[in-house]
């Protein structure tokens, strides 16, 4: 299986990553995300997300 390394394919993958990152950060800003941050503040992934949100 070959990975498509054409400029168009790379651009598409970068666009998908940017979209998913924005979605994840917007979900983390929701009320459910804030509850997770409060309940699991010692978790490394939760801490990284909080830092990405500027908290």
C-alpha positions in Angstrom: 0.0 0.0 0.0 1.5 3.3 -1.1 0.9 6.6 0.7 -0.1 9.4 -1.7 2.5 12.1 -1.2 1.2 14.4 -3.9 0.8 18.1 -2.9 -3.0 17.8 -3.2 -3.1 14.8 -0.9 -0.8 16.3 1.7 -2.9 19.5 1.7 -6.1 17.4 2.2 -4.5 15.6 5.2 -3.4 18.9 6.7 -6.9 20.4 6.3 -8.4 17.3 8.0 -6.0 17.6 10.9 -6.8 21.3 11.3 -10.5 20.6 11.2 -10.3 17.8 13.8 -8.1 19.9 16.1 -10.7 22.8 16.0 -13.5 20.3 16.7 -11.7 18.7 19.6 -10.9 22.1 21.2 -14.5 23.3 20.7 -15.8 20.2 22.4 -13.3 20.7 25.2 -14.8 24.2 25.7 -18.3 22.8 26.1 -19.9 22.2 29.5 -19.2 18.5 29.2 -15.5 19.3 28.5 -15.3 21.6 31.5 -16.7 18.8 33.7 -14.0 16.4 32.5 -11.3 19.1 33.2 -12.7 19.4 36.8 -13.0 15.7 37.4 -9.7 14.5 35.8 -7.4 17.5 36.3 -4.5 15.2 37.1 -4.6 13.4 33.7 -1.8 14.4 31.4 -4.1 14.6 28.3 -6.6 16.7 30.2 -3.8 19.0 31.3 -2.5 19.4 27.7 -5.9 20.2 26.4 -6.4 22.8 29.2 -3.1 24.4 28.2 -4.1 24.5 24.5 -7.3 26.3 25.6 -5.2 28.8 27.5 -6.3 27.8 31.0 
